């Protein structure tokens, strides 16, 4: 895959994690006012989504040229 796809996954994961913090703060303020919104599920889903995006971005392998690949000695 192209290196910008890998960077895009990692960047998207970081954006989700950072936005979770800010949205969570705003939701906590709303909870104080209304008292009916559960923020625990918001945190759990957002953190899992951000962590999975970062993990996918880190696991993507770049294309290797065939010239640098080792030859199979079992042939």
C-alpha positions as CSV (number, residue, x, y, z in Angstrom):
1,X,0.0,0.0,0.0
2,X,1.0,3.6,-0.4
3,X,2.6,5.2,2.6
4,X,0.1,8.0,2.7
5,X,-2.7,5.4,3.4
6,X,-0.8,4.1,6.4
7,X,-0.3,7.7,7.6
8,X,-4.0,8.4,7.0
9,X,-5.1,5.6,9.2
10,X,-2.7,6.7,12.0
11,X,-3.8,10.3,11.7
12,X,-7.5,9.4,11.7
13,X,-7.0,7.3,14.9
14,X,-5.2,10.2,16.6
15,X,-8.0,12.6,15.5
16,X,-10.7,10.3,16.9
17,X,-8.8,9.9,20.2
18,X,-8.3,13.7,20.6
19,X,-11.8,14.5,19.6
20,X,-13.1,12.0,22.1
21,X,-11.5,14.0,24.8
22,X,-13.0,17.3,23.7
23,X,-16.5,15.8,22.9
24,X,-16.4,14.0,26.3
25,X,-15.8,17.2,28.1
26,X,-18.7,18.9,26.4
27,X,-20.9,15.9,27.1
28,X,-20.0,16.0,30.7
29,X,-21.1,19.6,30.9
30,X,-24.3,18.6,29.2
31,X,-24.8,15.8,31.7
32,X,-24.6,18.2,34.6
33,X,-27.3,20.3,33.0
34,X,-29.6,17.5,31.8
35,X,-28.5,14.4,33.7
36,X,-29.8,11.9,31.0
37,X,-26.8,11.3,28.7
38,X,-24.6,8.3,29.4
39,X,-21.0,9.2,28.4
40,X,-19.4,5.8,29.3
41,X,-20.5,4.2,26.0
42,X,-19.2,7.3,24.1
43,X,-15.8,6.9,25.6
44,X,-15.6,3.1,25.1
45,X,-16.6,3.2,21.4
46,X,-14.5,6.2,20.5
47,X,-11.4,4.9,22.2
48,X,-11.8,1.5,20.6
49,X,-12.3,3.1,17.2
50,X,-9.3,5.3,17.5
51,X,-7.1,2.5,18.8
52,X,-8.2,0.1,16.0
53,X,-7.5,2.8,13.4
54,X,-4.0,3.3,14.8
55,X,-3.4,-0.5,15.0
56,X,-4.5,-1.0,11.4
57,X,-2.2,1.9,10.3
58,X,0.8,0.4,12.1
59,X,0.1,-3.1,10.7
60,X,0.0,-2.1,7.1
61,X,3.1,-3.3,5.3
62,X,4.7,-1.2,2.5
63,X,5.4,-2.6,-0.9
64,X,8.8,-4.3,-1.3
65,X,10.4,-4.5,-4.6
66,X,11.0,-8.0,-5.9
67,X,14.7,-7.3,-6.4
68,X,15.2,-6.9,-2.7
69,X,13.1,-9.9,-1.7
70,X,15.2,-13.0,-0.7
71,X,15.0,-15.9,-3.0
72,X,13.3,-19.1,-1.9
73,X,16.0,-21.7,-1.1
74,X,13.6,-24.6,-1.2
75,X,13.3,-24.5,-5.0
